Amino acid sequence: MSNSNEPIRDAKQLGTGKVLVLGLQHMFAMFGATVLVPIITGLSVSATLLFAGLATLFMHLITGKKVPVFLGSSFAFLGGYAAVVAAGEQYGLTQAQSLPYACVGVACAGLLYLVLAAICKVYGSKNIIRFFPPVVTGPIIIAIGMNLAPSAINNCETNWLIALVAIVVVIVCNIWGKGMIKIIPILLGVLASYLVAAVTGNVDFSAVKDAAWIGLPVKMENTVFSLIGNANSSLILSAIITIVPIAVATMMEHVGDISAISSTVGRNFIEDPGLHRTLIGDGIGTTIAALFGAPANTTYGENTGVLALTKVYDPFVVRLAAYFAIILSFCPKFAAIITAMPAATIGGVSLILYGMISAVGIRNMVENHTDFQKSRNVIIAALIIGLAIGINYSTDGAIVLGSVSLSGLAVASIVGILLNAILPDKRDPEEPNDKLSGSLGKY
C-alpha cells in the first residue's frame, strides 16, 4: 500500500487503519494453504490456526523481531501423515487414533532443525548446506508431490464440476489476476468452489449450525500427550523413521525462503539475525505445534509475495496477522465451516498444490544448475524418485524391517543423502561435453 517506490520499514507512519488492513492481508495470503493441510490430513483446523500464530510470534521473538516472516502449515509432511495413518491401519487404528503418532514424528523432525541450527552456528551455514544439494532435495520434493497426486484425483472424482471450478479459478487468478487477487488464488479458488457446492446442495451445514461461537482450539485426545500410558512403541518408531527424513527437504526450503525474504526486503537475514536463529524458530514452532495436534510449520512464500507487493517490510504487520489467526482459532463455528468443505473442492485445489510441490523440486534443480551430464547426479535422482514412488505403490506400501515400517520417501531420502556423500563428484571422462547430448541436458 506504499504510494512510492521507497519501502516502508515502520508501519506507524501509515496509521492504524491501514496497518490493520495490511495485517489482515497477510493472514488471508497464508490462510488458503494453511487451513487446507488440516482438512486433508484430518488434523484440527482450530489448533492449526492457533499454532501458526504462536509459531510466528515465537519466530519473531527468537530473531529479535527483525524478520517479516509468517509460519504456516507445511505441505511437505502430507505424505508422512498418510504413510503413518496407513501403518496405523495395520494395528487396527482409525485415522484419528493414528494422527498423534504422526505428530510424534513431526515433533522429532522439528528437533532436527535445532541440530542443523547448532551446526550452522559452530561451522557456518555454507559448510553444512553443501551436504544437502539440490540433486538430493529436488527429487525428494518431486516425489512428495507425485505420491500425493492420486489422493487429489480421488477427491476430485466425488464431483468433477465442483473440482473444476476450483482449478479454473486458481489458474485464472494466478495468471491474469492483479494485486491481491494474484497473491491469494488458492483462497479464491476454495471460496468459489465452496460457493458453487453450497448453491447446488453439495454441502452439509448441520455441524456448522451446532458448533459454538467460542471454544478451546485444542482437544487433549488429539495431542501427542494422549499416547502416554497406551502408546504402540513400534508405530512410534515407524512414524519417526518415516517422517524425520522429510525435514531434510523442508530445512532446505527454509533456507530458500529466508533467502527470498532477504532479497525482497534488501537485508541479509541469513547473516543477521542468523540462519541458526530462523531455524530454531521454525523447528521449535513445528515441534510444539505437533505436540498439540497441529501440522508442521514452514516459512510461507505467499507472505513474501505480499511484502513484494506492498513494500511494507515492518515485521509488526506480520505479527498482526499472527494475532488474527490466534483469534480465529477460538471460534469452533468458523472451524466447522472449514471442515464442511466438500471433498471435490479440496481435490481441485490440492491437485494444483501437489503438482506445484513437484514443480518446486524441478525449479530447485534448474535454478541451481544441477548437472545431469554427471552420471552420479542421474543415479542419485533416479534412485530417489524410483524408491519413493515404487515403494509407496508396492504391495505393502513400505519396507518392513522387523517391527519398523519405512515409507518410500524415508528410504529414498536416506539413500539419496548417503549416495551424495559417497559417490565422487567428478565428470566421467567418457561422457560428452555437449549439453544437448544424451537423454538429459545440463540445467
Secondary structure, 3 states (H helix, E strand, C coil): CCCCCCCECCHHHHCHHHHHHHHHHHHHHHHHHHHHHHHHHCCCHHHHHHHHHHHHHHHHHHCCCCCCCCEEECCCCHHHHHHHHHHHHCCCCCHHHHHHHHHHHHHHHHHHHHHHHHHHHHHCHHHHHCCCCHHHHHHHHHHHHHHHHHHHHHHHCCCHHHHHHHHHHHHHHHHHCCCHHHHCHHHHHHHHHHHHHHHCCCCCCHHHHHCCCCCCCCCHHHCHHHHCCCCCHHHHHHHHHHHCCHHHHHHHHHHHHHHHHHHHHCCCCHHHHHHHHHHHHHHHHHHHHHHCCCCCEEECHHHHHHHHHHCECCHHHHHHHHHHHHHHHCCHHHHHHHHCCCHHHHHHHHHHHHHHHHHHHHHHHHHCCCECCCHHHHHHHHHHHHHHHHHHCCCCCCEEECCEEECHHHHHHHHHHHHHHHCCCCCCCCCCCCCCCCCCCEC
